[in-house]
Amino acid sequence: MNIQSMIQIIKNRAAISAPDMAILLGRQYLSVIRAIDAIPAECLRPQMFTIIGNEVFIFAEGVLMLNMSQRHLRMRSRIMMTLFIADEDYHDQYLKAFYAAMPPKKVVKLIARLNDFGLPNLAKWALKACLWCKGFKLLTEGNSQ
């Protein structure tokens, strides 16, 4: 199965849904949920998993923490590495788009001066307006695609 086709961008990070991961591992969906549930509470971090609607999405750090049997170790590591690579590729594409949408140097200097004069909110608004005019969307934590 193709891991790349099952990766999604959720909250600006590469993730895989629990049912898709179960398919890749050849396991039942509930076994993946049980593996997530078996992680001690003190080890859980928000950057490992997210729930959107009724679906659980697993980020690369979450795949790393899953305790699966030895026979699934190879596929689990492939999934984890694919998620890390997809996450890196997504952020590289985002940075390229960001630099392509940057305003001219004179406008950047003006925005820097606004910030130096104690008007950081106006400087942020001006930069957001310039980027918005070029059709660029800023990353926000609440975004999910």
Beta strands, then each sheet from edge to edge (+ up, - down):
strand 1: 7-10
strand 2: 13-17
strand 3: 49-52
strand 4: 55-58
sheet 1: 1+ 2- 4+ 3-
end
